[in-house]
Amino acid sequence: MESTVAVVIAIVVVVVGVVVSVVLHELGHMVPAKRFGVRVSQFMVGFGPTLWSRRRGETEYGFKAIPAGGYVRMVGMYPPAPEGARTGNGFFSQVIADTREASVEEIHDGEESRAFYNLSAPKKIVVMLGGPFMNLVVAFVLMMVIFVGFGAAITTTKVAVVTPCVQPSLTTETKPCQPGDPQSPAVAAGLTVGDTVVSFDGHPVEKWEQLTDLIADSDGSSVPMVVEREGQQVTLTVTPATVERQVLDKKNKPVVDSAGEPVTETGHYVGFTPLREREPQSPAFAAEQTWNTVTATAGMVATLPVRVFEVARSAFTDEPRDPNSVMSIVGFGRVAVDVAESESPLTDQLITYLGLVAALNIALFLFNLIPLLPLDGGHVVNALYEGAKRARAKVRGLPRPGPADLARMMPVGYVMFVVLVVVGALLIVADIVDPVRIT
């Protein structure tokens, strides 16, 4: 029963997180558009048939059946055809003509000045970047909640577990002690759970990384180790054991040689596991983590075709799926369910949910900057082109050019829309038959 409730909560958190992210994204477009005088006729969350709507002033607000995004309808997105322009007979020519006609029909008589295409280039850029910017703000706020509110998980020098023995070889997996295994240096020195290492071989220790470096650099001889125990400092004598360790790569996976055998190295071992605790961080730390996630996600967006191909290959073959592969909203939901079904503390689960929503917002921020219609980046590129034309005309003393003929790019927008639908469907299928697993 508790597991079912946890799963329901996970799904609700993800759905609410997605809806709120979409609402704030569209608000990022609508608020400056209204501020600049553009008439906004619709503010919708979702696509497809309308489930509920209500008109407030000149704008209809509502929810649609498919919660896979949203949109703000700003009248006059596409200017009428330039004077003297001819309409071809081809399919795409008709698409361009229909787009212009539909855009013009939205404009009420006497409100031509309120059409989006009449905005200056800088105002157009502000409106179109408002949505992605809101997603970035949401991500940063969530990072603040995670790292400033809950804190970052820090590996301390406090002892959580004392290992009773030394095994002949240390691997990535912890194995039970066997008869004949020698006593661990930690047990021999009298180290107990709850002790906090203060110094090792005369060197002060404040961070876990310092302690591991000191142990690794030791020569295996007996050295003093000072610990704090129940408010008192106690000096122990520890003799690190010499062991063979598996070499791990940056992803914490074992390194193998050309023959497929694991690569090992000689190291020293004391025999205890540190305690991980959450420590509140500064807003600067949250900003740094936000930036790190942005750069990592930017790399994924830049290589999106390759990553989608890899997801498809793993979904329809026996190849295991990369845990860091791209996911659809279904994949985010599956990950949230996995977290809910895990034995992690409730606080850790909540932090993971917030991290998922933050990652989703960063993905929306970057994905919408792709400079192709119908994405926001395509409109930004058009505004930049329009601004450059007008600046050039002003320098040369020429008449001010009219709005850029964005309708001519609609064929690209249609193709891009089909691609997005196909990619979205492919990712959903992959997330159903071969989901990303984190546990």
Helices and strands as residue ranges (DSSP letters): H 2-35, E 40-56, E 59-74, H 91-105, G 112-114, G 116-118, H 121-144, I 145-150, E 152-162, E 169-170, H 185-189, E 196-200, E 203-204, H 208-217, E 223-229, E 232-238, E 241-246, E 264-269, E 272-279, H 283-302, H 304-315, H 329-341, H 346-367, H 376-395, G 406-409, H 410-433
